[in-house]
Amino acid sequence: MIRLKLNELMEERGLNPRQISNMTGIRWNTVSDMAENKSKAWSPENLNKIMMALELTDLSQLIEYEKEQQG
């Protein structure tokens, strides 16, 4: 499963969805859904805005792959 590490990044930096929204211009509830991995899809534009706002240099700082466990 591919997931965003946005929640962890916000916690590390003491930020909340509204602050990320102000930094990026992305609606705060969209940021919140992304942070909680509730979004079904992420636009490349929004990912780029978050990367720039948080000064990330590698996509792996924002996105990770977790192997799904077979149940």
Secondary structure, DSSP 8 states (H G I E B T S, - for coil): -EEE-HHHHHHHHT--HHHHHHHH---HHHHHHHHTT--S---HHHHHHHHHHTT--SGGGTEEE------
